[in-house]
Amino acid sequence: QVQLVESGGGLVQPGGSLSVSCVASGSIFRFIHMGWYRQAPGKQRELVASITPSDSTHYEDSVKGRFTVSRDNAKNTVYLQMNSLKPEDTAVYYCNARMGLQSYWGQGTQVTVSS
């Protein structure tokens, strides 16, 4: 069982930056494939970025060059740095941990991009 707690969401103006983080419980974080998803009102949840235990990263096309996912295994934490934010980035951002067939979710953190 892995528990995930996100933090760092908030309100930011278009073009601004925001960082969200996710702390995982347990001692096997370094072996876990981590991902950031988001869900906007009326839309399906979508993968934004992911990072493997070996630090390979993947990004959804609309965030490439603007978002950066990273992890600190010593702190059991995965980060999502979001730059050049756009109103269409507004969503609840969820942290996901995947180990084989098991998948765990955090409670989500709201990111709102608005002037």
N, C-alpha and C positions, 0 to 999 in steps of 0.2 A: 504494500500500500504506500502510495506517495501522496503527500499533501502539498498543494501549491498555493502560495499567497502572493498576489500581485500588488503592486503599489506604483504610484507615480503618475497616474492619470490626472487630467485637469482640463482647463480651458486655455487655449492659446490662439493667438491671431494668425491668420494666413501668412505663410512665409516663416513662421516661428519654428522653434524646436521644443521637443519634449522627450524625456526618457522614461520608460517604464521598466520595472524590474519584477522578477519572480523568484521567490525563494522556495526551494524544495526541501521536504523533510527527508530523513534517511541518510544512509552512508554509501549509496550506490549511484549518486548523481552523475559521477563521471562516466557511467556506462549508459546513460539515458539520452535518447534522442529528444531534443527539446524544440518546441515550435511556438510561434505566436500566431494566433488567429484573430480575426475581428468579425463583428457582426453589426451591421448598420440596421436601423429600423426598416422592417419590411423586406430585408434581404437575407440570403443564406449566409451562414458562417463560412468564411474563406480563410485559407492559409495565407499569411503575410510573409513570414520568414521562418526558416528552421535552421538548426545547427546540430550536427552529429557529434558523437563523443570524440571524434577525431578533428573537430572544428571545421568540417566542411559545411558551407552555408548554401542556402537556396532562398531566392526572393521571388515574390510575385512580381510580374512585369511592371505594374503601376508604381511600385515602391523602389525599384532598382535605382541606385544612385542617390537615393534620399534616406533610406532606412539602413541601419546596420545592426545585425544581431551578433551578440557575443556571449560568452559564458566564463564564469570564474568557478572552477571546480572546488577550490578551497573554501569558497563561500556558499556553495550549493545554489548559485544564482545565475540566472540568464537575464540578459538585458536586451532592450530594443531601443536604440537611439533613433529618433525620428526628426529629420530636418526638412526644411522647405515644405512644411505641412500645408495641405490644401483642405478646403471644406469637405471634399469627398473622402478624406481620411477619418472623418467623424464616425465613431463607432465605439462599441464596447470591445476592448482588447482582452483576449483570453490567452493564458499560458497553458500549454499542453506538454505532457510528458508521455513518451511512448517507449515501452519495453516489450518487444515481441508483439503479442496480441493484446497486451494490456495498455490502456490509455487512461490518463488522468487529466482532469481539468481544474483550473483555478476558478475563483468566483467572478473574475473579470474586473476590469477597471475602465471607467469611461474616459474617452478622449474626445474633446469637442474643439473643433477648429472653426472659429467664427470671429468676425470683427464686431 
